[in-house]
């Protein structure tokens, strides 16, 4: 699994930038372990909250974050540029 976090000093918070679990390890609590690590880092950093963004179509991730008590606060559009459009 992979967990990428970033600090957001202006809000005294951390953000989960990326959580990735290899296909063979999915369903084996790896994602939960990574979120647990992120929450431990939040406490260690004396941050006030842990934020993240998740694709609305990613049901497994949304269910996991629901179980951890994350609350939906906003919805945003995602924009992607392709090399031919740059």
N, C-alpha and C positions, 0 to 999 in steps of 0.2 A: 504494500500500500504506500501511497504518497500523500503527504499533508503539507501544504504551503500556507503559511500565515504571514500577514503583514500587520505592522503597527499603524494605527491611525492616531497620532499624538494629539491632534486637535480635539478629539472626542474621548481620549484616554481609553481607547478600545483596540481590540484585535479583530482582524477579518480573516475568515477562511477564504483564501483565494482559490484553492483547488484541493479536492479530495479525489483520489483515484485508487481503485482497487482492481487488481488484475482479475480477469475473468475466472480463472480457476479458484481464486480465493473468495469470490463473492458468495454471500450467504453464510460465511463463517465468522461473522462478528468483527471482521477487520475494520469496516467502516465505523462501527461503534467504538472500537479501540482508538481510532484516529480522532474522532470527535472528543472522546474522553481526554486524549492528549492535548487537544486544542483548549479545552476547558481548564485543564491543569496549567497550561501556559498563560491563560487569561488571569488566573488567580496569582500565579508567580509574578506576572507583570503588573499586578495591582490595577488591572484594567477594569473599567466599569461594565463592559459588555463584550460579547463576542458576536460579530455580524457575519453574514454570508449572503450570497445570491445563488439561487438554484433555478434551473430551467423548469418551467411549469409542467412540462411533459415528462419530467424525470420522477415518476411515481415512487420508485424505491428510495431515492434520496429524500424526497419530500416526506415520506412516511418515517424515515429514520430521524430527520430533524424534528418532526412532530413529536416523536417519542422522547426526544431530548428536551422538549419544552420550548423550542424556538417558535417565535411568533412572526407571522407575516405582517410586515409593516408597509410595504410598498411593492409596486410592480413597475418594471421598466422595459423598454424596448431594447433589444440587442442589435447592434449594427456590425456587419462584417464586410470587409473589403477583400476582393479577390485580386490576385496579381494583375489580371488583365484590366481591372478597374482603377489601378493606381497609376 
